[in-house]
Amino acid sequence: MRKLIMCLIAISFLFSCNTEEPHGDSYFKKMKKYRYRMNVSFSDKTTSPLKPEDLRDFKTLDFFPIDSNYRVKAEFKRVKNAPFMEMETNTNSKVLYKVYGTATFELDGKKHTLNLYQNQKMDFTGEFNDRLFIPFHDTTNGKETYEGGRYMEVDVPNKKTLIIDFNKAFNPYCVYNDKYVCPVVPPVNTLDIPIDAGVKNFKK
């Protein structure tokens, strides 16, 4: 039986999302440091999701160029009393999530809305109660990016706006190793535009 390892929880140990990062040179420096930490984590056999045969030849993840236009300010609306629901995964297992709220933003001349999900078991260690999960599809899937979509995480908003940074979009860990169990992106979180930001598909 496969061990249930949530890829979004695993990556949370490594990368926190600072929602107050500025634009400009400071932002690009922070993003370069963020990507460096990702590559260090993937290079380390104690933290890498890669299979041993892929880890031997690993040098860097494939990223889109850093683009601050994909760091957007969104209107946040809390969804109260939402029930937990079963979310499909890449295996026969299911995981429980609820819609915590919605984020509405403008990008590429259009208005978009994404659901923000809270995992029932995000507090395994007590460290993840303040994190929300944003799985999403976009029109790069199956081309530049993984066909199953990508993930992001954000801090639980304490006001009516939040920052969504697609430059921090990452692949489900099951892209790298089939021992991971990863939630399937709900159809409602499909964007009809290309998100040319974040991590590209993994090429062995």
Beta strands, then each sheet from edge to edge (+ up, - down):
strand 1: 71-78
strand 2: 85-88
strand 3: 94-107
strand 4: 110-119
strand 5: 131-136
strand 6: 150-155
strand 7: 161-165
sheet 1: 2+ 3- 1+ 7-
sheet 2: 2+ 3- 4+
sheet 3: 5+ 6-
end
